[in-house]
Amino acid sequence: MDPAIPKDLVNSYGTGGHDEGFDVDLPVEPVLACGRAFTSLLREQLPPGHDSWAC
């Protein structure tokens, strides 16, 4: 089983004002991938083809 963020922990932070919550633990890898991408943007390490992104 892959590491996961417990649903109770995630739900304790709220879900953007909605009454819905997570009913399963969240896999860690997608969260880490998003964090790595965000860190790359902060470091101005943009991927090839970024010049075609809409501004």
Protein Blocks (a to p, Z undefined) as FASTA:
>chain_A
ZZdddfklmmmnognhiabdcfbdcdfklmmmmmmmmmmmmnopacehklmpcZZ
